[in-house]
Amino acid sequence: MVNLETRYMGLKLKNPIIIASSGLTKSIGKIEASQESGAGALVVKSLFEEILEEDDKKSKPKTITHTEAYDYMQAELHKQYGPQEYCDLIAEAKKRVEIPVIASVNCVSHKWWPKFARQVASAGADALELNVFPMVTDARHDGASVDELYLHILKSVKKEIDIPVAMKISMYISSITGLAAKLARNGLNGLVMFNRFVEPEIDIDEVNLKPTFPITSNDDIKHVLRWIALLSGRVKIDYSATTGIHSSESIIKLLLAGASTVQLASVLYRHGFKKVNTFLDEISEWMDKHDFQSVEDFKGKLNYAKVKNPDIYLRSQFMERLRHVE
C-alpha cells in the first residue's frame, strides 16, 4: 500500500492535493465537500482588501487596482463575506473538518496584511496564503521596488503571527529565482506558483470593457513545471503548484519537478469534487508501477539539481529545438 502523505509548510497532509482558493471553498458546505472529496487540505476563498477597507469605515473603497477585484466588486461588496464573517467561517470550518484549513487574503496596500493576519490566526487557520499581485503602472517603479513590496508584506505579517505563511506570486516577475531566495531567507514557508486573475476583454459589439476569467488548459502547467523544477533544487522552501492541472499525469509531473502539493480549481469546476479521488487512485497506481512507496521517494526526482540533463529546462534546449525545426 503506497503512502500519499506529504508535508507542506510543516503541516502534515494525507495527500498532496489541495482545493485552491475559489468559489469551491467559500462556504461551510463546500468546505465539507472538499474534505469528503479526499483532498489533503483546502484554501478558503480569498478575502479582498476592498472588503477590509469597507469594513474599517475609515475610508471609502478606492479606485480598483486588482484585475481580479474588478469582477469581485461588480458582484457588490455587501453580498460578499466581510472580515468577521470570514473569520467565523474559518472557526466553523475548524470544527467541521479535520484537514488543514488555509486562509487567504488578497491585498494591494501593505497596511491591511498584518491586521487580517492576526484575525485569521486567532480564528484558528492552520496557515495563511498571501495572494500578492501588485499591478505596477507607475514608470518610476522598477523590479527591485516590486521585490521590496513582497518582502515588506512578508516581514510585516510574520511579525504578527506564528502560523505558517505562503505567498502566491505572479509569473510576471523580473527575477523569480532572486525573489524566491529573498522570501525564503526572510521566513516564507511556502511559495504558490502561480496566481491567475481576471483579465480585461473588449467587447467590439457593445464597444465596452468587460472582465474575463477563462478556465485553464493542460498546457498551462508547462510554465509552472519549469519554474518549480528550477527553484526546488536551489531555494529550500515548500512549493505548491497551481494553474493548468487537469490530470493525475500533471500532478505526478509537478511532484517530480519538486512541488510538495498541487492546488486544484478549474478541473473541479468542470468535473466536480469526484475527480480528486480519481486522481489519488491513479497516482497510487503509478507509484505501484514504479515501485515508489511514498511521495517523498520521487518528489523532486527530476528537478534542475537532480536531473541528468538540466539544460532541458533552460534556453539552450530551446535553441537546439529551433535548429531542428529550421
C-alpha positions in Angstrom: 0.0 0.0 0.0 1.6 3.3 -1.1 1.8 6.2 1.2 0.5 9.5 -0.2 1.2 11.6 2.8 3.3 14.8 2.4 4.3 17.8 4.4 3.6 21.3 3.3 4.8 24.3 5.4 5.2 22.0 8.3 1.6 20.8 8.0 1.0 17.0 7.7 -1.3 16.3 4.7 -2.7 12.9 3.9 -2.0 13.6 0.2 -0.6 16.4 -2.0 -4.0 17.6 -3.4 -5.2 21.0 -2.1 -8.5 22.6 -3.1 -7.5 26.0 -4.3 -8.9 29.4 -3.1 -12.0 29.7 -5.2 -15.8 29.6 -5.1 -15.3 25.9 -4.3 -14.2 26.8 -0.7 -16.4 29.8 0.1 -18.9 28.2 2.4 -19.1 25.6 5.1 -21.0 23.2 2.8 -18.3 23.4 0.2 -15.5 23.2 2.7 -17.0 20.0 4.0 -17.3 18.7 0.4 -13.6 19.5 -0.1 -12.8 17.1 2.8 -15.2 14.5 1.6 -13.6 14.6 -1.8 -10.4 13.2 -0.3 -8.3 16.3 -0.6 -5.4 16.8 1.8 -6.1 20.4 2.6 -8.1 23.5 1.3 -7.5 27.2 0.9 -10.6 29.3 1.8 -11.7 31.7 -0.9 -9.7 34.9 -0.7 -10.9 38.0 1.2 -10.0 41.1 -0.7 -8.6 44.4 0.5 -11.6 46.2 -0.7 -13.7 44.4 1.8 -11.2 45.1 4.6 -11.2 48.8 3.7 -15.0 48.9 3.6 -15.2 47.2 7.0 -12.7 49.6 8.6 -15.0 52.6 7.9 -12.0 54.9 7.8 -12.2 55.5 4.1 -14.4 54.6 1.0 -13.3 52.0 -1.4 -10.6 53.5 -3.7 -10.0 53.0 -7.4 -9.8 49.3 -8.1 -6.3 48.2 -8.9 -6.7 44.5 -8.7 -7.7 42.9 -12.0 -9.5 40.2 -10.1 -11.1 42.6 -7.8 -13.0 44.3 -10.7 -15.3 41.3 -11.1 -15.4 40.8 -7.4 -16.6 44.4 -6.8 -19.1 44.1 -9.6 -20.8 41.4 -7.5 -21.5 44.1 -4.9 -19.4 44.3 -1.7 -22.3 43.8 0.7 -23.1 40.4 -0.9 -19.6 39.1 0.0 -18.4 38.0 3.4 -16.6 40.6 5.4 -13.7 40.2 7.8 -15.7 39.0 10.8 -17.8 36.6 8.6 -14.6 35.3 7.1 -13.1 34.6 10.5 -16.3 33.0 11.6 -16.2 30.8 8.5 -12.7 29.6 9.4 -13.6 29.0 13.0 -16.6 26.9 12.0 -14.6 25.1 9.4 -12.1 24.0 12.0 -14.9 22.4 13.9 -16.3 20.6 10.9 -13.2 19.3 9.0 -10.0 17.6 10.0 -7.9 18.5 7.1 -5.8 21.7 7.3 -7.7 25.0 6.6 -5.6 27.7 5.0 -6.9 31.2 5.0 -6.2 33.6 2.0 -6.1 37.3 1.7 -5.6 39.4 -1.4 -4.4 43.0 -0.8 -2.7 45.9 -2.6 -1.9 48.2 0.3 0.6 46.8 2.8 -1.3 48.3 5.8 -4.1 45.6 5.6 -2.0 42.5 5.6 -0.9 42.4 9.3 -4.3 43.3 10.7 -6.0 40.5 8.8 -3.2 38.0 9.5 -3.8 38.4 13.2 -7.6 38.0 12.8 -7.4 34.7 10.8 -4.7 33.3 13.1 -6.9 33.9 16.1 -9.8 32.3 14.2 -7.8 29.1 14.0 -6.5 29.0 10.5 -3.7 26.4 10.1 -1.8 28.6 7.7 -2.2 31.8 5.7 -1.7 32.3 2.0 -0.9 35.8 0.9 -2.2 36.3 -2.7 0.1 39.1 -3.9 -0.2 40.7 -7.3 0.8 44.4 -7.5 -0.3 46.0 -10.7 2.7 48.3 -11.3 1.7 51.0 -13.7 3.9 53.8 -12.5 7.0 54.0 -14.7 9.0 55.2 -11.7 8.8 51.8 -10.1 11.3 49.1 -11.2 11.6 45.4 -10.5 13.6 46.0 -7.3 10.8 48.1 -5.8 8.3 45.3 -6.5 10.6 42.8 -4.7 10.7 45.1 -1.8 6.9 45.3 -1.6 6.8 41.5 -1.4 9.4 41.4 1.3 7.7 44.2 3.3 4.4 42.4 3.2 6.1 39.1 4.3 8.0 40.7 7.2 5.0 42.7 8.5 2.9 39.5 8.5 5.5 37.2 10.1 5.9 39.7 13.0 2.2 39.3 13.8 1.5 35.5 13.6 3.1 32.2 14.4 1.2 30.0 11.8 3.0 29.1 8.5 2.8 31.7 5.7 2.7 31.0 2.0 2.8 33.6 -0.8 1.0 33.2 -4.1 3.0 35.1 -6.7 2.7 36.2 -10.3 4.7 34.7 -13.1 5.3 38.3 -14.3 8.3 39.0 -12.1 11.7 40.1 -13.4 13.7 37.6 -11.3 11.6 34.8 -9.9 14.7 33.0 -8.6 16.0 36.1 -6.8 12.7 36.9 -5.2 12.1 33.3 -4.1 15.6 33.3 -2.4 14.9 36.6 -0.6 11.5 35.4 0.6 13.0 32.1 1.8 15.7 34.0 3.8 13.0 36.1 5.4 11.0 33.2 6.7 8.5 32.4 4.0 7.2 28.8 4.5 5.6 28.1 1.1 5.6 29.5 -2.4 2.5 29.0 -4.6 3.1 29.3 -8.3 1.3 31.0 -10.0 -1.7 33.2 -9.4 -4.3 34.0 -12.1 -6.6 36.9 -12.3 -9.5 38.3 -14.2 -8.2 39.8 -17.5 -9.7 42.7 -19.3 -11.6 42.0 -22.5 -13.0 44.4 -25.1 -16.5 43.6 -26.5 -16.4 45.1 -30.0 -20.2 44.6 -30.5 -21.1 46.6 -27.3 -17.9 48.7 -27.6 -17.3 48.2 -23.9 -14.8 46.7 -21.5 -15.6 43.5 -19.6 -13.7 41.1 -17.4 -13.0 37.5 -18.3 -11.5 34.6 -16.4 -11.1 31.6 -18.7 -10.7 28.0 -17.4 -7.2 26.8 -17.5 -5.9 24.2 -20.0 -3.4 21.3 -19.7 -0.7 23.3 -21.4 -0.8 25.9 -18.7 1.3 23.7 -16.4 4.4 24.0 -18.5 5.5 27.4 -17.2 4.7 26.2 -13.6 6.6 23.0 -14.1 9.7 24.7 -15.4 9.9 27.2 -12.6 9.2 24.7 -9.8 11.9 22.4 -11.2 14.4 25.3 -11.4 13.7 26.6 -7.9 13.1 23.4 -5.9 16.7 22.3 -6.4 18.1 25.7 -5.5 15.9 27.5 -3.0 14.9 25.5 0.1 11.2 26.2 0.6 8.0 24.2 0.0 6.3 24.7 -3.4 2.7 24.4 -4.3 1.8 24.2 -7.9 -1.4 25.7 -9.4 -2.8 26.5 -12.8 -3.5 24.1 -15.6 -3.7 20.9 -13.5 -6.3 18.7 -15.2 -5.0 15.2 -14.8 -3.2 12.8 -12.5 -0.3 12.9 -15.0 0.1 16.6 -14.5 0.1 16.2 -10.7 2.8 13.5 -11.0 4.9 15.7 -13.3 4.8 18.6 -10.8 5.7 16.4 -7.9 8.6 15.0 -9.8 9.7 18.6 -10.6 9.7 19.4 -6.8 6.3 20.5 -5.8 5.1 19.4 -2.3 1.5 20.0 -3.2 -0.8 21.0 -6.0 -3.9 23.2 -5.9 -6.9 22.4 -8.0 -9.8 24.5 -9.1 -10.6 24.6 -12.8 -10.8 20.8 -13.2 -13.2 20.6 -10.3 -15.4 23.3 -11.7 -15.6 21.1 -14.9 -16.0 17.7 -13.4 -16.8 18.1 -9.7 -15.1 17.0 -6.5 -15.2 13.4 -7.6 -12.1 14.0 -9.7 -9.9 14.2 -6.5 -10.4 10.5 -5.7 -9.9 9.6 -9.3 -6.6 11.4 -9.3 -5.5 9.8 -6.0 -6.2 6.3 -7.3 -4.3 7.0 -10.5 -1.3 8.4 -8.6 -1.3 5.4 -6.4 -1.4 3.0 -9.4 1.5 4.9 -11.0 3.5 4.7 -7.7 2.9 1.0 -7.6 4.0 0.6 -11.2 7.3 2.4 -10.5 7.9 0.9 -7.0 7.6 4.2 -5.1 6.4 3.6 -1.6 5.9 7.3 -0.7 5.6 10.7 -2.3 9.0 11.5 -0.7 10.5 8.7 -2.8 10.0 10.7 -6.0 9.3 14.3 -5.1 11.9 16.5 -6.8 13.5 13.5 -8.5 13.5 15.4 -11.8 14.2 19.0 -10.6 17.0 21.0 -12.0 19.6 20.0 -9.4 19.0 16.2 -9.8 18.1 15.6 -13.4 20.9 14.3 -15.7 20.2 16.8 -18.5 19.2 20.1 -16.7 19.7 22.1 -19.8 16.3 20.9 -21.0 14.9 23.4 -18.5 17.0 26.3 -20.0 17.4 28.3 -23.2 20.0 26.0 -24.7 17.4 23.3 -25.3 15.1 25.8 -26.9 17.9 26.8 -29.3 18.5 23.1 -30.2 14.9 22.5 -30.9 14.8 25.6 -33.0 17.6 24.3 -35.1 15.8 21.1 -35.7 12.7 23.0 -36.8 14.7 25.2 -39.2 
